[in-house]
Structure formats: C-alpha cells, structure tokens
Amino acid sequence: MNKEFLDYLLSISEDNYLEFEKNIDICIQTSNNLGEVELDFSWIDIVEKYIPFLKNAVENPYQEILDVADSKKLYENRFLISLIIKLNQFLETRHKEVLKRMNLPRERIIKTKSNVVLAQEDVEIETKIILRKKEDNKNGAAYGLSAIERIERLQEVLSSIIINPFFISLQDIKLVSSPIQRSTVIMEDPNFKRLLELWDFLENYLLVQKTVSNKKIQDKRQELLENKAKNTAFVNYQLFNSMNLSYVNEEYYHAFLDKIIENIVAEGGTDDKTFKKMVNKKFEESYAKKQNKEKNIQAIFNKSIDNYQKQIKDAIRCLK
C-alpha cells in the first residue's frame, strides 16, 4: 500500500470515522443473475449405448415380423416406432436445453450506494462487484466431442433411422404407451430386449437441473454486508481525499525546509558539516520510527483486509 496513504490513515481520528458511520445511509443491491441450469449429461452415455440396437432393429427387422402381412398391427412394430418418436423428442428437448444453457448470463452482482451527510460535505460513494463464471466446455464431453456435438451426432443417427424405408412404411401406425407389453419377441430378441431398457430409461429419466434464482440475503448476512460496505465506503472516501496529498505535501515540505535553512544560515549558529550531520541523524531516527509504525499499521490493515475479503466471500456464497 502507498506509504503516504498509510500516513494519511494514521492521521484520521476515531471521531471522524464515528461521524462518518453515524451519518451514512447505505443501500445494497444483490443479484444472482446466472439463471443457471446445470444439466446432467450422463444420459448421453446411456443413449449412445442403446442407439446401435435401435439402428439394427430397423435395418434388420426381426424375421417373424416380416412374415406377418399387416405389419402395422404388430405390437412390436408399434413399440419400435413409438420408441423412435419418443427418443427423437427426448433428444430435441435435451438439445434445446444445452443451447439455452450456453446462452444464459453467468454473473453475480453486488452493488452498494452510500450517501453521507457531513458537516462540510455531502458524499456519494458507489461500488459494484461483478463475478462472472467461465463456461465449462468439458462438461459432458467425450471422444473429442463436446456435449452438444455428441447430442447432434445422436440426432444424425436417429435421422438416418427415420428415413429408412421400414420406418417410412409404418408412419401411420398406432403408437403405444407404458406399460409396454412383455411379448415373446420383446423379451427374447437381443435388440428388443435392449430397446425395452431404453424405453424404461426415457420414461423414468428426470432432467437434473438446479435453477439458481435471486435470493434475499438473510438478515444476518445483510447486516454483515452493510457493516463491511460502510468500512469500504469510509476507506474509499479517505482515499479520494488523499489523492492530492503528494502535490500539497511536496510543496509544503520544500517551503518548510527552505525556511529552516534560511534561519540557520542567517543566524550562523552552525557550519554546514555540523548541520548536515544533525539533519542526517534526525532523518535516520525519524525514518526508523516511521518504518516501525508503518509495519504495525500494514500488519493491522492486511489483517483487516483479509477478514473483509473472507466475509465478502461468505456473503457472496450465500447467493449461490
């Protein structure tokens, strides 16, 4: 921290702070602007595991099914087409959810506005903290593909199934719903056995999402934020007041030293060597005292800042 500002803080009386704290009117606004939806991508692995069985069932229909004249009446065909439609809707929904998630704002904001009426000044102080989350592009990624690319690949495979002549020939078929009949074909055919598992999975799957909405901070948290915001406002105010100290102090010090030297030379009280020795000695003593004082103040200030940052993090964590 700037030594000059430390000196300035040391010069401030407790009464000044108490007056500032007594007359401050502070407003805190918090927003959890994430609108965040955390998606569970584990379902992609499951669908990827079952999609080959679906593709095989359409491209290489069960022989017993082909022997039946009116294939649209067969329950297994109705089940197969119903599953394809259900999976297509499922993938479309998941695809939209992921795209939506990628476009959502991901930030939390804390804004404070302080108004202080002092004897000689009216002060307005505003602060704004924005926390922006970085997107985790690895979530749901595998095989060198992102989650959205894996979903789109599944959609491409399903599209190739939908344009298969066998599927097209059954477009007007009557669809089925749960519970699925456990026919011999469905229970014994390797493809249909797996497709029944896929059906059950789609029926029972619940999208795992957590919507983080704006929350009102509990009274205790609000009080903590207000106290720390007051301290921050006071430090900012003092920092603002100290901005011109360098120019003022430098001008003052030069004038002061010029006057002392003029007086010493005029009175002839000492020679130049003795004067320089006295000045150097006094400077070294004063500088040593100043260094020790600054170290103590710096340690206290650093501790206060650490506590302040910890409490701010705790306050922000309550927004999650």
C-alpha positions as CSV (number, residue, x, y, z in Angstrom):
1,M,0.0,0.0,0.0
2,N,1.1,3.6,-0.7
3,K,3.1,4.8,2.4
4,E,1.7,8.3,2.0
5,F,-1.9,6.9,2.2
6,L,-0.9,4.9,5.3
7,D,0.3,8.0,6.9
8,Y,-2.9,9.7,6.0
9,L,-5.0,6.9,7.5
10,L,-2.9,7.2,10.7
11,S,-3.8,10.8,11.0
12,I,-7.5,10.2,11.0
13,S,-9.2,10.4,14.4
14,E,-11.7,7.8,15.5
15,D,-14.2,10.6,15.9
16,N,-14.0,11.2,12.1
17,Y,-14.9,7.6,11.5
18,L,-17.7,7.6,14.0
19,E,-19.2,10.7,12.5
20,F,-19.0,9.1,9.0
21,E,-20.6,5.9,10.2
22,K,-23.3,7.7,12.1
23,N,-24.3,9.8,9.1
24,I,-24.1,7.2,6.3
25,D,-27.1,5.9,4.5
26,I,-26.2,2.8,2.6
27,C,-28.2,0.7,0.0
28,I,-27.1,-2.7,-1.1
29,Q,-28.4,-4.5,-4.2
30,T,-27.5,-8.1,-4.9
31,S,-28.5,-10.2,-7.9
32,N,-27.7,-13.7,-8.8
33,N,-28.1,-13.2,-12.5
34,L,-27.0,-16.7,-13.5
35,G,-30.4,-18.1,-14.3
36,E,-28.2,-21.1,-14.2
37,V,-29.3,-24.5,-15.2
38,E,-26.8,-27.3,-14.5
39,L,-27.5,-30.2,-16.8
40,D,-26.8,-33.9,-16.2
41,F,-25.1,-35.3,-19.3
42,S,-24.9,-38.8,-18.0
43,W,-27.9,-39.7,-20.2
44,I,-25.7,-39.3,-23.3
45,D,-23.6,-42.3,-22.4
46,I,-26.8,-44.4,-21.9
47,V,-28.4,-43.4,-25.2
48,E,-25.1,-43.9,-27.1
49,K,-25.1,-47.4,-25.6
50,Y,-28.6,-48.3,-26.9
51,I,-28.7,-46.5,-30.2
52,P,-26.9,-49.3,-32.2
53,F,-29.7,-51.8,-31.1
54,L,-32.3,-49.3,-32.4
55,K,-30.5,-48.9,-35.7
56,N,-30.1,-52.7,-36.0
57,A,-33.8,-53.3,-35.2
58,V,-34.9,-51.0,-38.0
59,E,-32.3,-52.0,-40.6
60,N,-32.6,-55.8,-39.9
61,P,-36.2,-56.4,-38.7
62,Y,-37.0,-59.5,-36.7
63,Q,-37.8,-62.3,-39.2
64,E,-41.0,-63.3,-37.5
65,I,-42.3,-59.7,-38.0
66,L,-41.6,-59.8,-41.7
67,D,-43.8,-62.9,-42.2
68,V,-46.9,-61.1,-41.0
69,A,-48.9,-59.4,-43.7
70,D,-50.2,-56.4,-41.8
71,S,-47.1,-55.3,-40.1
72,K,-48.8,-52.1,-38.8
73,K,-50.9,-54.2,-36.4
74,L,-47.9,-55.9,-34.8
75,Y,-47.3,-54.7,-31.3
76,E,-43.5,-54.9,-31.7
77,N,-43.6,-52.6,-34.7
78,R,-45.9,-50.2,-32.8
79,F,-43.4,-50.3,-29.9
80,L,-40.4,-49.7,-32.2
81,I,-41.9,-46.7,-33.9
82,S,-43.2,-45.3,-30.6
83,L,-39.7,-45.6,-29.2
84,I,-38.1,-43.8,-32.1
85,I,-40.6,-40.9,-31.8
86,K,-40.1,-40.7,-28.0
87,L,-36.3,-40.7,-28.4
88,N,-36.4,-38.1,-31.1
89,Q,-38.5,-35.8,-28.8
90,F,-36.1,-36.5,-25.9
91,L,-33.1,-35.5,-28.0
92,E,-34.7,-32.4,-29.3
93,T,-35.6,-31.3,-25.7
94,R,-32.1,-32.0,-24.4
95,H,-30.5,-30.2,-27.4
96,K,-32.6,-27.1,-26.7
97,E,-31.7,-27.2,-23.0
98,V,-28.0,-27.3,-23.7
99,L,-28.2,-24.5,-26.2
100,K,-30.2,-22.4,-23.8
101,R,-27.7,-23.1,-21.0
102,M,-24.8,-21.9,-23.3
103,N,-26.5,-18.6,-23.9
104,L,-27.5,-17.8,-20.3
105,P,-25.9,-14.9,-18.4
106,R,-23.5,-16.3,-15.8
107,E,-22.7,-13.5,-13.3
108,R,-23.4,-12.4,-9.8
109,I,-23.5,-8.7,-8.9
110,I,-23.3,-6.8,-5.6
111,K,-23.8,-3.0,-5.8
112,T,-23.6,-0.5,-3.0
113,K,-24.6,3.1,-2.9
114,S,-23.7,5.3,0.1
115,N,-24.8,8.8,0.9
116,V,-23.1,10.6,3.8
117,V,-24.0,14.0,5.1
118,L,-21.1,15.5,7.0
119,A,-20.7,19.0,8.5
120,Q,-18.8,20.3,5.5
121,E,-19.6,17.8,2.8
122,D,-22.3,15.7,1.1
123,V,-20.7,12.5,-0.2
124,E,-21.9,9.8,-2.6
125,I,-20.0,6.6,-3.0
126,E,-20.9,3.8,-5.3
127,T,-19.2,0.4,-5.7
128,K,-20.0,-2.6,-7.9
129,I,-18.6,-6.1,-7.8
130,I,-19.3,-8.5,-10.7
131,L,-18.4,-12.2,-10.5
132,R,-18.5,-13.9,-13.9
133,K,-18.3,-17.6,-14.3
134,K,-16.4,-19.2,-17.1
135,E,-18.2,-21.8,-19.1
136,D,-17.0,-25.4,-18.5
137,N,-16.8,-26.7,-22.1
138,K,-15.6,-30.0,-20.9
139,N,-18.8,-30.9,-19.1
140,G,-20.4,-33.8,-21.0
141,A,-17.5,-34.0,-23.4
142,A,-16.1,-37.4,-24.6
143,Y,-14.3,-38.9,-27.7
144,G,-13.0,-35.5,-28.6
145,L,-16.6,-34.1,-28.9
146,S,-18.4,-31.6,-26.7
147,A,-21.7,-32.4,-25.2
148,I,-23.7,-30.5,-27.9
149,E,-21.7,-32.3,-30.6
150,R,-22.4,-35.7,-29.1
151,I,-26.2,-34.9,-28.9
152,E,-26.1,-33.7,-32.5
153,R,-24.3,-36.9,-33.6
154,L,-27.1,-38.9,-31.9
155,Q,-29.7,-36.9,-33.8
156,E,-27.9,-37.6,-37.0
157,V,-28.0,-41.3,-36.4
158,L,-31.7,-41.1,-35.5
159,S,-32.4,-39.1,-38.6
160,S,-30.8,-41.9,-40.7
161,I,-33.2,-44.3,-39.0
162,I,-36.2,-42.1,-39.6
163,I,-35.6,-42.1,-43.4
164,N,-35.2,-45.8,-43.5
165,P,-37.9,-47.4,-45.8
166,F,-39.0,-49.7,-43.0
167,F,-39.8,-46.7,-40.7
168,I,-41.5,-44.8,-43.5
169,S,-43.7,-47.7,-44.3
170,L,-45.0,-47.6,-40.7
171,Q,-45.6,-43.9,-40.3
172,D,-49.3,-44.2,-39.8
173,I,-49.0,-46.9,-37.2
174,K,-50.9,-46.7,-33.9
175,L,-48.4,-45.7,-31.1
176,V,-48.1,-47.5,-27.8
177,S,-47.6,-46.1,-24.3
178,S,-46.5,-47.5,-21.0
179,P,-46.7,-50.1,-19.6
180,I,-45.1,-52.0,-22.5
181,Q,-46.4,-55.5,-23.1
182,R,-43.7,-58.1,-22.5
183,S,-44.3,-60.1,-25.7
184,T,-42.1,-63.1,-26.6
185,V,-40.3,-61.1,-29.3
186,I,-39.6,-58.1,-27.0
187,M,-38.4,-60.3,-24.2
188,E,-36.2,-62.7,-26.3
189,D,-34.9,-60.8,-29.3
190,P,-31.5,-59.3,-28.4
191,N,-32.4,-55.9,-30.0
192,F,-35.8,-55.6,-28.5
193,K,-34.6,-56.6,-25.0
194,R,-32.2,-53.6,-25.1
195,L,-34.8,-51.3,-26.6
196,L,-37.2,-52.1,-23.7
197,E,-34.5,-51.0,-21.3
198,L,-34.1,-47.8,-23.4
199,W,-37.9,-47.2,-23.2
200,D,-37.9,-47.6,-19.4
201,F,-34.9,-45.2,-19.1
202,L,-36.6,-42.5,-21.2
203,E,-39.9,-42.9,-19.2
204,N,-38.1,-42.6,-15.8
205,Y,-35.5,-40.1,-16.6
206,L,-35.8,-36.7,-14.8
207,L,-33.7,-33.9,-16.1
208,V,-31.3,-33.0,-13.3
209,Q,-31.3,-29.2,-13.1
210,K,-30.8,-26.6,-10.5
211,T,-32.2,-23.2,-11.2
212,V,-30.4,-20.7,-9.2
213,S,-32.9,-17.8,-8.6
214,N,-32.4,-14.5,-6.9
215,K,-32.3,-14.9,-3.2
216,K,-33.0,-12.5,-0.4
217,I,-30.0,-12.4,1.9
218,Q,-30.8,-13.4,5.4
219,D,-30.9,-10.5,8.0
220,K,-27.6,-11.6,9.5
221,R,-25.9,-11.6,6.1
222,Q,-27.4,-8.3,5.2
223,E,-26.1,-6.7,8.4
224,L,-22.6,-8.1,7.7
225,L,-22.6,-6.7,4.2
226,E,-23.8,-3.3,5.4
227,N,-21.1,-3.1,8.0
228,K,-18.4,-4.1,5.6
229,A,-19.8,-1.8,3.0
230,K,-19.6,1.1,5.4
231,N,-16.0,0.4,6.1
232,T,-15.2,0.2,2.4
233,A,-17.0,3.4,1.8
234,F,-15.0,5.1,4.5
235,V,-11.7,3.9,3.1
236,N,-12.7,4.9,-0.4
237,Y,-13.7,8.4,0.9
238,Q,-10.4,8.8,2.6
239,L,-8.5,7.5,-0.4
240,F,-10.3,10.1,-2.5
241,N,-9.3,12.8,0.0
242,S,-5.7,11.8,-0.2
243,M,-5.4,11.9,-4.0
244,N,-3.8,15.4,-4.0
245,L,-1.6,14.9,-1.0
246,S,1.6,14.3,-3.0
247,Y,1.4,17.7,-4.6
248,V,0.4,19.6,-1.5
249,N,2.9,17.8,0.8
250,E,5.8,18.3,-1.6
251,E,5.1,22.0,-1.9
252,Y,4.7,22.3,1.9
253,Y,7.9,20.3,2.7
254,H,10.0,22.5,0.3
255,A,8.7,25.7,1.8
256,F,9.3,24.4,5.3
257,L,12.9,23.3,4.6
258,D,13.7,26.5,2.8
259,K,12.6,28.5,5.9
260,I,14.6,26.4,8.3
261,I,17.8,26.6,6.2
262,E,17.4,30.4,5.7
263,N,17.1,30.8,9.5
264,I,20.1,28.7,10.3
265,V,22.3,30.5,7.7
266,A,21.1,33.9,8.8
267,E,21.8,33.2,12.4
268,G,25.1,31.5,11.7
269,G,24.5,29.0,14.5
270,T,26.5,26.1,13.0
271,D,28.6,25.2,10.0
272,D,27.4,23.2,7.0
273,K,29.1,19.9,8.0
274,T,27.6,20.0,11.5
275,F,24.2,21.0,10.1
276,K,24.2,18.1,7.6
277,K,25.3,15.6,10.3
278,M,22.4,16.8,12.5
279,V,19.9,16.5,9.7
280,N,21.1,13.0,8.7
281,K,21.0,11.7,12.2
282,K,17.5,13.1,12.8
283,F,16.3,11.8,9.5
284,E,17.6,8.3,10.2
285,E,15.9,8.3,13.7
286,S,12.6,9.6,12.3
287,Y,12.7,7.3,9.4
288,A,13.3,4.3,11.6
289,K,10.3,5.2,13.8
290,K,8.2,5.8,10.7
291,Q,9.2,2.3,9.3
292,N,8.2,0.6,12.5
293,K,5.0,2.4,12.7
294,E,4.1,1.5,9.1
295,K,4.9,-2.1,9.6
296,N,2.5,-2.3,12.5
297,I,-0.2,-0.4,10.6
298,Q,0.4,-2.5,7.5
299,A,0.0,-5.7,9.5
300,I,-3.2,-4.5,11.1
301,F,-4.5,-3.3,7.7
302,N,-3.6,-6.5,6.0
303,K,-5.4,-8.5,8.7
304,S,-8.5,-6.3,8.3
305,I,-8.5,-6.7,4.5
306,D,-8.1,-10.5,4.8
307,N,-11.1,-10.6,7.2
308,Y,-13.1,-8.3,5.0
309,Q,-12.4,-10.4,1.9
310,K,-13.3,-13.6,3.7
311,Q,-16.6,-12.1,4.9
312,I,-17.4,-10.8,1.4
313,K,-16.8,-14.3,0.0
314,D,-19.1,-15.7,2.7
315,A,-21.7,-13.2,1.8
316,I,-21.4,-13.9,-1.9
317,R,-21.5,-17.7,-1.2
318,C,-25.0,-17.2,0.4
319,L,-26.2,-16.1,-3.1
320,K,-25.4,-19.5,-4.5
